[in-house]
Amino acid sequence: MEGALKLVTLAVRIAIAWTVLSLLLATFWWLLLEVGRRFGTRSVSKPSAREERRLSAEVRAIYAGFADVNGAGGDAPAHSDPDETEQSDALVFMGRIPVQKR
């Protein structure tokens, strides 16, 4: 019985030490983040206008497949397959994404 009590005491001491070490490391990490936020450099390079246009074109190209370009309303699926039953999944648009046409 005395050996079991020593083992439990050792386990509790290890758990307490682990918890204290974790809290100290988390506090040190938070402190470093705060110091970096307050005293860090603010000169983040912004992308040039050309890079922004290229990114915007890429984003528009990605979202063009999801957008309702023709303005057709309704929640009907894009195609109807005679093999699909009424319980099949359907694509439903929750909102419209504006797409700029050139």
Residue, then its C-alpha position, 0 to 999 in steps of 0.5 A: m500500500e505504501g508503494a502505491l501511495k508513493l506512485v500516486t504522489l509522484a504522478v500528482r507531482i508530475a501533473i502539477a509540474w507539467t501544468v505549471l510548465s505549460l502555463l509558463l510557456a503559454t504566458f511567455w508566448w503571449l508576452l512575445l506576441e504582445v511585444g511583437r505587436r506593440f514594438g514590431t515593424r509596421s512597414v508591411s509591403k502592400p502589393s502593387a496595383r498590378e499585383e492587386r489586379r492580377l489577384s482580383a482577376e484570379v479571384r473572379a476566375i475562381y468564383a465565376g464558376f459559382a456565380d449566377v452569371n446570367g441572373a437566372g433565379g431558382d434553386a433548380p440543379a444545373h442538370s437533371d439525371p433520370d437515374e437520380t431519385e428525389q432523395s439525391d443531393a442538390l446544389v443550392f445557392m445560398g447567396r449571389i456572388p457579383v461577377q464583373k463582366r468585361 
